[in-house]
Amino acid sequence: MDLKFTEEQEMLRETTQALCRDASGVDVVRQMENDPIGVPGTLWRRMREAGLMGILVPEEHGGLGLDLLSCVVIYEGFGRALAPGAALWQCGDERAGDREGHEAQKKALLAALGGGETIIVPAWLEPDGGYGHEGVQLLAKRSGDGYRLRGVKRHVFHAKAAQRLLVLARTGEGRRGRSLPRGGGCQRAHVRAAEVHGLRHRYRVGFEEVAVPASARVGAAGSGWGTWEAAMYRGIILLAAWAAGGRTGRWRSQCGIRRTASSLASRSGAFQALAHYMSDASAWMRGEGAGL
Amino acid sequence: MTVARTSGVWRRWRSCSAARRFGTSRTWRSRFTGIGFTLDYDIQLYYRRAKQLQLNWWDSRYLEQLIAADVLDRDLPRTIPDPFTV
C-alpha cells in the first residue's frame, strides 16, 4: 500500500501553509475571536484566488473537484494555523448541495459556493435538541407555494457573514433540510449573538413565521435528514483533519513555550509538565512522548 | 493574569477573596502559570477550538452511539466472540 502523498497533494499542502502563514497569523486569529463577522477579508480573498473555496465542488460546476484525501491535506493546513472564517462549515453545504439539489439548484448553489461569492452556513442544532434527527424540532408548515418556519437554532457560526442559511426543519411527517435566504422573505429571522467559548461570531437564530419558497428546499421532500447525515459523514473527516492540524499547531506552540518561558529563574520546561489531550495524542503518535 | 471567562477557573477566581486571589495568582504565575487557558498565551486558542469542535459537530457520546449501532445492530455474523456466551 502506497501511503505517500502525491506531488499534487504536497503542492496543495505547501500552498495552504504559505497562504495561512501570510494571511492567517496569530494576530488575525485573535482579532477574529472578537469580531462579530469573523471572516478575515485578506484570507478569504486569497483563498478565493487560490481556488480553495470550491475544493469539493465538481469541476463541471466550477470547482476543483478534489478527492477527499487532497481536501484532508488542505484542512490540516487550515487547522494548524487555526484559520478563521466560514470555510470550515462550507464543506457540509457543498456535499448537501451536490448530493440532493436538483440540477438548476445544484448549478446555482455550487457555483456560488465554489466561487466564494456566497457564504452559506448550516443552522442545525437547537436548544436541548441533541445531534440526532430527534433534535430537529424547528417546524416548517406548508403555506401556499412555500413553507413558514418557526423555531430556534443555536450555535450558528458566522450567521451575520452568511448570505444564506442551510436550515434543518421538520414538516411533521418527515425530516427535511432546506436552504433559506437571509433577507427577502426572511425579515422575521432574529439573529442574536451568543458568545460561547469567547467567540463573537456564534449566533442564536430565531425564526418567527419566516416565509420560504418551496424552490429553496434542498432535495426532495422528506429527504433532508438523510442528506445532512450523509454530508456530515464526509464533513467530519475534514473536521478531523482540521483538528489534527490544530493538534500539531498546539504541540509546536507548547514546545515553544517550554523552551522560551522562564519561571523561578529557570526554563519552565526544566521542571514543569504540560499536558493537553490533543498534544499528548500528537506526541504519542510521533513516538516522541519520552522526549517531551 | 488573564483567564478565559467561560472557564470554571474564572468562576472560582471571582468567588475568591482578594487575599486568596493574590496568593493564587502568585502561585499560578510562579509555578503553574495555567498557560492552557490564560489569554496571554496562544495555546488557549487551540484548546478552545478543540472544545468547540467537540461540542458542535457530533460529540464523543453521539459518535460512540453511531459506532455501537453500526457494530451491534447489524444482522451480519459477529467478527469477535460474544463475551457473554463464551
Interface residues (C-beta under 8 A of the other chain):
Chain A: V26 V29 R30 E33 L82 L125 G130 Y131 G132 H155 F157 V196 H197 G198 L199 M232 G235 I236 L239 W242 A243 G246 R247 G249 R250 S253 Q254 I257 A261 S263 L264 S268 Q272 L274 H276 M278
Chain B: A4 R5 T6 R29 S30 R31 F32 T33 I35 G36 Y41 D42 I43 L45 Y46 Y47 R48 R49 A50 K51 Q52 L53 L55 N56 W57 W58 D59 Y62
